[in-house]
Amino acid sequence: MTRGYTIEHLLIRYPDDDAVLEAIMQNTADTDGRMQCPTCQAPREFRRIHTRKCYQCTKCGHQHYPLAGTIMARTKLPLTKWLRAVHLFYTHRSGVSAQILQREIEVTYKVAWRMGHQIRSLMADPNPDPLRKIVEVDETYVGGRKRAGSKKPIPKKTAVFGTLERGGRVRTTAVQQVNKATLFTLIQENVELGTTIYSDEHSLYTKLPKAGYPHDSVLHKAHEWRRGNVTTNAMEGHWSRVKRTIRGAYVWVSPQWLQSYLDECSFLHNRRHCPALVVEDLLARMLRPLSSGVRKGPPGLRQTPSRSRAK
Ligand SMILES: [Zn+2]
């Protein structure tokens, strides 16, 4: 599997910290290779200061730290370790546990755990384009298993809602509650109006045509999994991959972090026809300051929208 995009490929492109910093500078520069200097308020050339991960405006001396605003902002590790970590998400497409990162990147467990989550935070779709054509929707429940050796009571399962474009992309969201308001908000956010939606017999979906989405369903209760073109088998298939990944690589995930793992599964699914994009897209996002800033804590669960929006 590693033949497609080897770590050597990556390390030839970015052999050391300087190359990584230079790539971030290029990503923030204009077409002439100059960057807006906040002090001069004009595009300027910046010169590397070699004793620090820093560049300096050649005109006014303003110092710019290219790692600021990226997930590597506070890192003390060689930046090539971050590249190796990103590459693991390509070679281990059934999940990259903190143990794998710890072993392969040679960092402590705590550092590995944090790195994993920071890389996963890049996998959320920044500006999702609506799903079209035929979309399958379904909800499932994840987690709720007793941790080995734990005396704590079995935690509640967390609801996850999914939309899958047939033959195309998937999006899944961990939700606080499965109700009409939440599901309709997510459908409106993720699915183009007028798209045909297939689901199971859950009564929540019967109001979809009224909201502008032609709808049909299969009766799972009566063991009906397919009627002509109507089925949710592709969505169900994705749920099994999600559960296999979580059980296989992560064993147990807390509801607060669940969205991260869901995003990882969707990110990989959406690049299944061209896996090299796993590395390319992650690098493209990692080597530029994030517009909305680096996520500090867990992504949490999607809250139920207020009543006014949920008509
Ligand atoms: Zn300047």
Boltz pocket constraint, residues with backbone or C-beta under 6 A from the ligand:
constraints:
  - pocket:
      binder: B
      contacts: [[A, 37], [A, 38], [A, 39], [A, 40], [A, 41], [A, 42], [A, 44], [A, 57], [A, 58], [A, 59], [A, 60], [A, 61], [A, 62]]
      max_distance: 6.0
